[in-house]
Structure formats: structure tokens, C-alpha cells
Amino acid sequence: MTDNTRKVCFMTGASGRLGREIAVGLARKGFDMYFTWRSNRQAAEQTLDTIRTYSPASGMIECDISDTAQIRHAFRSFSERFDRLDLLVASASNFFATPLGSVTEEAWDSLVDTNLKGTFFTLQEAANLMSRQPFISRIITMTDISAGMIWKNFAPYTASKAAVQHLTRVFAKTYAPGILVNSIAPGTITINPQWNNAEELEEELTSRIPLKQLGGTEDIMGTVDFLVENNYITGQVINVDGGRTLT
Ligand SMILES: NC(=O)c1ccc[n+]([C@@H]2O[C@H](COP(=O)([O-])OP(=O)(O)OC[C@H]3O[C@@H](n4cnc5c(N)ncnc54)[C@H](OP(=O)(O)O)[C@@H]3O)[C@@H](O)[C@H]2O)c1
């Protein structure tokens, strides 16, 4: 059993480009971390190695959040190991282009089953645990500014993120005052270096951002820190986008 005075965070998607920085940042801040990985075991193990330098009690579990049975199993394993849940960061997400007019059912299912269904059942499991605790806990969903934009090549992705912003408000109202539920909507923070037009894309996107630069992972971590410490914000979506949504 663990030291039950330390705060504990359950996180999905902690091996992602942004997710990893959030997980390590939270461990550095004093959280014990329990996180899920799906396909990239090596990235997850590297994340865990780094996290354990701050929090030896931290652990990880394989879990495809598009399968609700696996989510339930992950939370059961979590509860056998930890006896409190202070924070859920729901970051796991699929992202790929699906030009309107040729979206396949398979692509729709892959995006929506992970980003919307998986996030919903993750929040439900966490809220069921948190609502039995005699202290304030928090949920942060990771969405995207594109939830409010018209991106014709990404409709299933953007719709799933818009739906998660809605769920954020539903959970916030339902579980107040015990659980504070908010969403962080990043603009462009990382560009996948494997995309063959990565450099061009970075230039083009930067020109559309009023603050004239892509965001840094520290900008997202700063927002996570803010929400973890704040006691009077719930049901909000915080755009961290250099002003991109103003254009
Ligand atoms: N990075 C950005 O610039 C940016 C911009 C806007 C919004 N966001 C949002 O911020 C969050 C974090 O982004 P990121 O850069 O860390 O994303 P990322 O690099 O694409 O990583 C995605 C993460 O989600 C996990 N995942 C995907 N499908 C899953 C499934 N079915 N079950 C369980 N895990 C699954 C992946 O695990 P495996 O690798 O193990 O499969 C990985 O850890 C995401 O919600 C994203 O939509 C990011």
C-alpha cells in the first residue's frame, strides 16, 4: 500500500507528446501517477522511469480506452494500489485527417470510440471513485481549440472534442461541489515531425497565430498547475492558443 498522504493522479495518454510532459510535471509537483498506455509500451516505460525519480510509487497499465471493459479493469487495478484519487487527467486521444466526403466507418469509430466514448467512461469511473471521498478532487479533460472551428478534413475529431467539452460541463455541474471539472483546449503545441510537410506547416500555422509562435509544453503544464491549485473554477474550457481563436 502507498503513503496515503500523497496526492494521486490517474492519467490516460501519458506517453503522448504533450501527455508525457504533463505526467512528468505532475510527478515533479508531488503527485503519485498511475497512467494508461495502449500501443507504445516503450514510450510508456520511458515516461514511467522518469516519473519514478520523483514518485517511486507510480505505475502504469495497458488499457485501450475504446474498450470500456479495459477502462473498468484499469480502475480496479488502480484501486487495489491506491486508496485515494485527487486528479484525473483525460488526455488519451486519436488524431488523423478524415476529409469530409470520404470518412470511413472505421475511421469514425477509431476517433469517436477513443476520444468521446473512452473519455466519457474514464470520467464516469473516476467520478464514481471521487464522489465517495471526503475531500475536493479534480478532473481535467484535454480537448482542442478545433472543437469550435470548422476543419473540413477533421470533422469526427473536432466533433469528438466538442462533445468532450460538453461532457466537461455536464460532469462539472453534476458533481459540484466535490469535484471540479475543467478542460484545457490547446492550439498547436506540437507538430508531428514525421509529417513530411512539418516545416511548411509550422510556418503556415505560426503566421495565423496572433502571438506569432506555436505554444510550448510549458504553456500547457502551467495551465494544468493553475487548475490543480484553483478552488473556484469549474465547467470551463481554457483555450491555450496564442490567440488563434481570435482570428
Ligand atoms: N499536441 C498538440 O499540439 C495538441 C493540440 C491540441 C490538442 N491536443 C490534445 O492534447 C492531448 C495530449 O496530446 P498529445 O500531444 O500528448 O497527443 P499524442 O502525442 O497524439 O498522444 C496520444 C496519446 O493517447 C494515447 N491513446 C490514443 N488512443 C488511445 C486509446 N484508444 N486508448 C488509450 N490510449 C490511447 C496514446 O497512447 P499510445 O501511444 O500508447 O497508443 C498516446 O499516449 C490530446 O487529447 C490531444 O488531442 C494536443
The ligand as a Gaussian input file, in Angstrom:
#p B3LYP/6-31G(d) Opt

LIG

0 1
 N       -0.024000      18.166000     -29.140000
 C       -0.768000      19.198000     -29.548000
 O       -0.287000      20.148000     -30.196000
 C       -2.242000      19.232000     -29.211000
 C       -3.047000      20.221000     -29.793000
 C       -4.407000      20.247000     -29.495000
 C       -4.942000      19.305000     -28.628000
 N       -4.122000      18.367000     -28.082000
 C       -4.741000      17.390000     -27.152000
 O       -3.916000      17.255000     -26.001000
 C       -3.902000      15.890000     -25.570000
 C       -2.468000      15.387000     -25.485000
 O       -1.860000      15.477000     -26.766000
 P       -0.533000      14.656000     -27.150000
 O        0.302000      15.580000     -27.975000
 O        0.066000      14.035000     -25.944000
 O       -1.162000      13.506000     -28.106000
 P       -0.379000      12.331000     -28.830000
 O        1.081000      12.579000     -28.881000
 O       -1.099000      12.089000     -30.123000
 O       -0.595000      11.071000     -27.865000
 C       -1.822000      10.434000     -27.774000
 C       -1.831000       9.567000     -26.517000
 O       -3.106000       8.950000     -26.433000
 C       -2.926000       7.564000     -26.285000
 N       -4.055000       6.862000     -26.935000
 C       -4.534000       7.043000     -28.183000
 N       -5.582000       6.228000     -28.397000
 C       -5.781000       5.534000     -27.237000
 C       -6.708000       4.539000     -26.835000
 N       -7.676000       4.069000     -27.640000
 N       -6.608000       4.049000     -25.574000
 C       -5.640000       4.503000     -24.735000
 N       -4.730000       5.431000     -25.073000
 C       -4.799000       5.934000     -26.319000
 C       -1.594000       7.227000     -26.946000
 O       -1.090000       6.022000     -26.397000
 P       -0.191000       5.000000     -27.282000
 O        0.843000       5.858000     -27.970000
 O        0.365000       4.055000     -26.280000
 O       -1.121000       4.359000     -28.263000
 C       -0.785000       8.452000     -26.525000
 O       -0.304000       8.300000     -25.207000
 C       -4.776000      15.106000     -26.547000
 O       -6.074000      14.958000     -26.006000
 C       -4.816000      15.995000     -27.776000
 O       -5.994000      15.844000     -28.544000
 C       -2.788000      18.287000     -28.357000

